[in-house]
Structures are given as structure tokens and as C-alpha cells.
Amino acid sequence: MWCWTVWSCMNRMVAKVTRRNEFMAAQKTARDVMDGEEDTIVTSMKRFANDAKCVGYLEEFRAETEAKIASYPGALVQKMRDDLTERAAKQLQASASFEAGMGAAM
């Protein structure tokens, strides 16, 4: 009877100590995880800290883009006019060179 009583008490004591140690280890693990997650959350928040500025930049970009798109057809016409003038000048230069060559040959 005495052995059974001692074994029962020792069993309860060991079980209590084991449960306490497991609980404390679980709390420590949870605290470590939360600390790590907190660092991750802070890092993520730092990454997205300038999102409000991005909205402002997008609004400015839209206004600038609309202004540039409005001036695009005029710039395109001017470029085409410049290209056409350049080609016509080359053609006229070639004709003048040909006439000068024919005049010299006669």
C-alpha cells in the first residue's frame, strides 16, 4: 500500500511538473513567434508607408499624361511635316544635281 501511495504521489508530481514545463515552453514559443511576426508586420508597414504618396503621384501623372496626349497629335503632324520637307529637299537637291550634270554634259 505504501509503495502504491508513493508511486501515485510521485506520478502526480511528475505529471504536474511536466505539464508546467510544457505550458511554459509553449508560451515561450508563442512569444518568440509573435516577436518575429511583429518584426515582419513592422517591416511590411514600412514597405507600404508611402502608399498615400503614390495616390498623389498617380493623380499628377494622370494630369501630365492628359496634357501630353493632347499635344501629341500636333507634335505628330509637325514631325510628319518635317520629314516630308526633308525628303522634298533631298529630291529637289537630286534634281538640281541631275540638271547641273546634264547642263555640263551639253
MIDOSE-1310 file (N, C-alpha, C; in nm, 2 decimals, decimal comma, always signed):
residues 106
mwcw	+0,08/-0,12/+0,00/+0,00/+0,00/+0,00/+0,09/+0,13/+0,00; +0,20/+0,12/+0,08/+0,29/+0,23/+0,09/+0,35/+0,26/-0,05; +0,39/+0,16/-0,12/+0,46/+0,18/-0,25/+0,36/+0,24/-0,35; +0,23/+0,19/-0,34/+0,13/+0,24/-0,43/+0,11/+0,39/-0,40
tvws	+0,10/+0,43/-0,28/+0,08/+0,57/-0,24/+0,20/+0,66/-0,28; +0,32/+0,61/-0,26/+0,44/+0,69/-0,30/+0,44/+0,70/-0,45; +0,41/+0,59/-0,52/+0,41/+0,59/-0,67/+0,30/+0,69/-0,72; +0,19/+0,69/-0,66/+0,08/+0,78/-0,70/+0,11/+0,92/-0,68
cmnr	+0,17/+0,95/-0,57/+0,21/+1,09/-0,54/+0,32/+1,14/-0,63; +0,42/+1,05/-0,65/+0,53/+1,09/-0,74/+0,48/+1,10/-0,89; +0,39/+1,02/-0,93/+0,33/+1,03/-1,06/+0,26/+1,16/-1,08; +0,18/+1,20/-0,98/+0,11/+1,33/-0,98/+0,21/+1,45/-0,99
mvak	+0,31/+1,44/-0,91/+0,41/+1,55/-0,90/+0,49/+1,56/-1,04; +0,53/+1,44/-1,09/+0,60/+1,45/-1,22/+0,51/+1,50/-1,33; +0,38/+1,45/-1,33/+0,29/+1,50/-1,43/+0,27/+1,65/-1,42; +0,25/+1,70/-1,30/+0,23/+1,84/-1,28/+0,35/+1,92/-1,33
vtrr	+0,48/+1,88/-1,29/+0,60/+1,95/-1,34/+0,61/+1,94/-1,49; +0,58/+1,83/-1,55/+0,59/+1,81/-1,69/+0,49/+1,91/-1,76; +0,36/+1,91/-1,71/+0,26/+2,00/-1,77/+0,30/+2,14/-1,76; +0,36/+2,18/-1,65/+0,40/+2,32/-1,63/+0,52/+2,36/-1,72
nefm	+0,61/+2,27/-1,74/+0,72/+2,29/-1,83/+0,68/+2,30/-1,97; +0,58/+2,21/-2,01/+0,53/+2,22/-2,15/+0,45/+2,35/-2,17; +0,38/+2,39/-2,07/+0,30/+2,51/-2,09/+0,39/+2,63/-2,10; +0,50/+2,63/-2,02/+0,59/+2,75/-2,02/+0,67/+2,74/-2,16
aaqk	+0,70/+2,63/-2,21/+0,77/+2,62/-2,34/+0,68/+2,66/-2,45; +0,55/+2,63/-2,44/+0,45/+2,67/-2,54/+0,44/+2,83/-2,54; +0,43/+2,88/-2,41/+0,43/+3,03/-2,40/+0,55/+3,10/-2,46; +0,67/+3,04/-2,43/+0,79/+3,10/-2,49/+0,79/+3,09/-2,64
tard	+0,75/+2,98/-2,70/+0,74/+2,96/-2,84/+0,64/+3,06/-2,90; +0,53/+3,08/-2,84/+0,43/+3,17/-2,89/+0,48/+3,32/-2,88; +0,55/+3,35/-2,77/+0,61/+3,48/-2,76/+0,72/+3,51/-2,87; +0,80/+3,40/-2,89/+0,90/+3,42/-3,00/+0,84/+3,43/-3,13
vmdg	+0,73/+3,36/-3,16/+0,66/+3,37/-3,29/+0,60/+3,51/-3,30; +0,54/+3,56/-3,20/+0,48/+3,69/-3,20/+0,58/+3,80/-3,22; +0,70/+3,78/-3,15/+0,80/+3,88/-3,17/+0,85/+3,88/-3,32; +0,87/+3,76/-3,37/+0,91/+3,75/-3,51/+0,80/+3,81/-3,61
eedt	+0,67/+3,78/-3,58/+0,57/+3,83/-3,66/+0,56/+3,98/-3,65; +0,58/+4,03/-3,53/+0,58/+4,18/-3,51/+0,68/+4,24/-3,59; +0,80/+4,19/-3,59/+0,91/+4,24/-3,68/+0,87/+4,24/-3,83; +0,81/+4,13/-3,87/+0,76/+4,11/-4,00/+0,65/+4,22/-4,03
ivts	+0,56/+4,24/-3,94/+0,45/+4,33/-3,96/+0,51/+4,47/-3,97; +0,60/+4,51/-3,89/+0,66/+4,64/-3,89/+0,73/+4,66/-4,02; +0,80/+4,56/-4,07/+0,87/+4,57/-4,20/+0,78/+4,59/-4,31; +0,67/+4,51/-4,31/+0,56/+4,53/-4,41/+0,50/+4,67/-4,41
mkrf	+0,48/+4,72/-4,29/+0,42/+4,85/-4,28/+0,51/+4,96/-4,33; +0,64/+4,94/-4,31/+0,74/+5,03/-4,36/+0,74/+5,03/-4,51; +0,72/+4,91/-4,57/+0,72/+4,90/-4,72/+0,60/+4,97/-4,78; +0,49/+4,97/-4,71/+0,37/+5,04/-4,76/+0,34/+5,17/-4,70
anda	+0,44/+5,23/-4,64/+0,42/+5,36/-4,57/+0,40/+5,47/-4,67; +0,45/+5,46/-4,79/+0,44/+5,57/-4,89/+0,32/+5,55/-4,99; +0,23/+5,46/-4,95/+0,11/+5,44/-5,04/+0,03/+5,57/-5,06; +0,02/+5,65/-4,96/-0,06/+5,77/-4,97/+0,01/+5,86/-5,07
kcvg	+0,14/+5,87/-5,07/+0,21/+5,95/-5,17/+0,19/+5,90/-5,31; +0,18/+5,77/-5,32/+0,16/+5,71/-5,46/+0,03/+5,75/-5,52; -0,07/+5,77/-5,44/-0,20/+5,81/-5,49/-0,18/+5,96/-5,55; -0,11/+6,04/-5,47/-0,09/+6,18/-5,52/-0,01/+6,18/-5,65
ylee	+0,10/+6,09/-5,66/+0,18/+6,08/-5,78/+0,10/+6,03/-5,90; +0,00/+5,94/-5,87/-0,08/+5,89/-5,98/-0,17/+6,00/-6,03; -0,23/+6,09/-5,94/-0,31/+6,19/-5,98/-0,23/+6,30/-6,07; -0,11/+6,33/-6,02/-0,02/+6,42/-6,10/+0,01/+6,35/-6,24
frae	+0,04/+6,22/-6,23/+0,07/+6,15/-6,36/-0,04/+6,16/-6,46; -0,16/+6,14/-6,41/-0,28/+6,15/-6,49/-0,29/+6,29/-6,56; -0,28/+6,39/-6,48/-0,29/+6,53/-6,54/-0,18/+6,55/-6,64; -0,05/+6,51/-6,61/+0,06/+6,53/-6,70/+0,04/+6,45/-6,83
teak	-0,01/+6,33/-6,81/-0,03/+6,24/-6,93/-0,14/+6,30/-7,02; -0,25/+6,34/-6,96/-0,36/+6,40/-7,04/-0,31/+6,52/-7,12; -0,22/+6,61/-7,06/-0,17/+6,72/-7,12/-0,08/+6,68/-7,24; +0,00/+6,58/-7,22/+0,09/+6,53/-7,32/+0,02/+6,47/-7,44
iasy	-0,09/+6,39/-7,40/-0,16/+6,33/-7,51/-0,24/+6,43/-7,59; -0,28/+6,54/-7,53/-0,35/+6,65/-7,60/-0,25/+6,71/-7,70; -0,13/+6,72/-7,66/-0,03/+6,79/-7,75/+0,03/+6,69/-7,85; +0,00/+6,56/-7,84/+0,06/+6,46/-7,92/+0,02/+6,47/-8,07
pgal	-0,10/+6,49/-8,11/-0,14/+6,50/-8,25/-0,07/+6,62/-8,32; -0,06/+6,73/-8,25/+0,02/+6,84/-8,31/+0,16/+6,81/-8,33; +0,22/+6,74/-8,23/+0,37/+6,71/-8,25/+0,38/+6,60/-8,36; +0,29/+6,51/-8,37/+0,30/+6,41/-8,48/+0,29/+6,48/-8,61
vqkm	+0,19/+6,57/-8,63/+0,18/+6,64/-8,76/+0,31/+6,72/-8,79; +0,36/+6,79/-8,69/+0,49/+6,86/-8,71/+0,60/+6,77/-8,75; +0,61/+6,65/-8,69/+0,72/+6,56/-8,72/+0,70/+6,51/-8,87; +0,57/+6,48/-8,90/+0,55/+6,44/-9,04/+0,58/+6,55/-9,14
rddl	+0,55/+6,67/-9,10/+0,58/+6,78/-9,19/+0,73/+6,80/-9,21; +0,80/+6,79/-9,10/+0,95/+6,80/-9,10/+1,01/+6,69/-9,19; +0,96/+6,56/-9,17/+1,01/+6,45/-9,26/+0,98/+6,48/-9,40; +0,86/+6,52/-9,43/+0,82/+6,55/-9,57/+0,91/+6,66/-9,63
tera	+0,93/+6,77/-9,56/+1,01/+6,88/-9,60/+1,16/+6,83/-9,63; +1,21/+6,74/-9,54/+1,34/+6,69/-9,56/+1,35/+6,60/-9,69; +1,25/+6,52/-9,71/+1,25/+6,43/-9,83/+1,24/+6,51/-9,96; +1,15/+6,62/-9,95/+1,13/+6,70/-10,07/+1,26/+6,78/-10,10
akql	+1,33/+6,83/-9,99/+1,46/+6,90/-10,01/+1,56/+6,80/-10,08; +1,57/+6,68/-10,03/+1,66/+6,58/-10,09/+1,63/+6,56/-10,24; +1,50/+6,54/-10,26/+1,46/+6,52/-10,40/+1,49/+6,64/-10,49; +1,47/+6,76/-10,44/+1,50/+6,88/-10,52/+1,65/+6,89/-10,54
qasa	+1,73/+6,85/-10,44/+1,87/+6,86/-10,45/+1,92/+6,76/-10,55; +1,86/+6,64/-10,55/+1,90/+6,54/-10,65/+1,86/+6,58/-10,79; +1,74/+6,65/-10,81/+1,70/+6,70/-10,94/+1,80/+6,81/-10,98; +1,84/+6,90/-10,89/+1,93/+7,01/-10,92/+2,07/+6,95/-10,96
sfea	+2,11/+6,85/-10,90/+2,24/+6,79/-10,93/+2,23/+6,72/-11,07; +2,12/+6,66/-11,10/+2,10/+6,59/-11,23/+2,10/+6,70/-11,34; +2,03/+6,81/-11,32/+2,02/+6,92/-11,42/+2,16/+6,98/-11,44; +2,23/+7,00/-11,33/+2,37/+7,05/-11,34/+2,46/+6,96/-11,42
gmga	+2,44/+6,83/-11,39/+2,52/+6,73/-11,47/+2,49/+6,73/-11,61; +2,36/+6,74/-11,65/+2,32/+6,74/-11,79/+2,36/+6,87/-11,86; +2,36/+6,98/-11,78/+2,40/+7,11/-11,84/+2,55/+7,10/-11,87; +2,62/+7,04/-11,78/+2,77/+7,04/-11,80/+2,80/+6,94/-11,92
am	+2,72/+6,84/-11,94/+2,74/+6,74/-12,04/+2,71/+6,80/-12,18; +2,62/+6,90/-12,19/+2,59/+6,96/-12,32/+2,69/+7,06/-12,35
